[in-house]
Structures are given as C-alpha cells and as structure tokens.
Amino acid sequence: MASVDECRQALEELAARLDRNAATVRDRIDLDRTLVCRITDLDTAFHGRLTGGRLVGLTEGDDPKAKIALSSTGDDLLALLRGELEITKALAARRVSIKANPFDLMKLRKLL
C-alpha cells in the first residue's frame, strides 16, 4: 500500500517532468486550471494549478472548487505516474475517475 509521502513524491516528480517540458507545450496548450488529486484509500488530497504547461503550487489538502479532479487509490496513482497503468484502461475499469469538462480533458491528454 502506497504512503502519503510516496504519493507526494510522485506528484512532485510529475511537476518536475512537466516543468522540463513546459517550453515545448506552452504555446500549443492553453490550459490554466486548478487541479486536485484525491487519494481515496489514504483519505488525503493534493492540489495545485496547471498553467503554462506546468503544475505549480502543489500542496497537501483538498480544493473542492478545483476545475479538474482526479480520484484514485495511492497504488493506482503511483502506477499511473510511473507509466505502469494506462489512463484509458484505469478509467474503463473505474480504478481512476477524472472530473473535468471535455475540452480540459483533451488539453490535459496532450499535456501528459
């Protein structure tokens, strides 16, 4: 079972990866949205903002007003971020849920 610290570290690694790629996607993707990642089995959440192709302001805690919300178990979150679990299969199996408007989902897919 994944820990809160492992999930935090994985999200920070995602933020670093997005930061490295920000220059190449900034002009192609116009996405400025709040994001929350709820980890259901650990009863915790992290939130931040996707802007300019980057994930900034990542902090622990929920944001009920976030425009994009991802919910999963800690293990599934780690598997997603490590590339061991495909997002489409995870969504189809209901291992992960994403709440966002359809246009944001298309932009998010390009970003990741």
N, C-alpha and C positions, 0 to 999 in steps of 0.2 A: 504494500500500500504506500502510495506517494505521500510525502510530508508537505506541509505548508512551505517550508524552506525550499524543497526541491521544486515546487510549483513556482515560487517566486523567482528562483534562479533561472528556470526555463523561460519564464516570461521576460526576464531581463536579457537573456540571450537572444530572444526574438527581437526585442527592442534594439539590441546592438546590430543584429543582422539587417533589420530594416534601415537603421541609420547608415550602414555601409552602402546600401542600395538606393538610398533616398535621392541621390543626384540623378540617377537614371530614370526613376519613375515620377519624380516631382512634376515634370512638365506633362506627362501622359495621364496622370491620375489626379483629378480634383476631388479630394476627399478630406473633409475636416469634420470629424465626428467624435463624440465621446464613446468610450468602449468600456464595458465591464465584462470580466471573466469570473463567473461564479463556479466554485468548485464544490459540488454538491455533497460529496462524502466527507469533506473536511469542514463543512459549514463555514466557509470563508470566501472572500472575493477580492479581486484586484481591479482597479480601474485606472484609466488614463485617457489620453486623447490621441487619435490618429490624425496627423496633419502633415502635409508636405512629404508624404511617403514615410513618415517616422511615427513611432509610438513614444510619446513623451508624457512626463508626469505620472509615471506608473507608481501607484501607492496601494497599500492594503486597505480594503473596505469596499463596500457596495456603493453603487451610484444608481439609484432607482430611476433616474431620468436619462440614463445613457441611451444614445440612439442605436447602438449596436450591443447586443447582449449574447454572450456565449456561455452555455452551461454544460458542464461535464464532470465526470469524476477526476480525481487527481491523476490516476493512472492513464486514463484516456487523454487528458490534456498533455501529459508528458509524451505519450506515444504520438500524438498529433504533431507536437512541436519538434520531435526528433525525426519525423518523417516515416515513422513505423506504422502509422494508421492514416489511411486516405480519408480526407474530409467527406467525400461523397458517400463512401461506404459507412462511415461513422454516423452521418446524418440519416441514411437509409435504415440503419439498424437502431436508430434512436439512442445511440450512445452519446451523441452530442446534439445540442439544439442551439440554433442561432436565430435570434430575433432581430430583424433589420428590414428596412424597405428593400425591395428587389433591386433598385438601382445601386444602393450601397453594397449589396451582396456581390453584384457584378464587379464593382470597383475593387472591393476587398479581395476578390479572387485574383485580380490582376496584380494586386499589391503583394500577395503572398506567393 
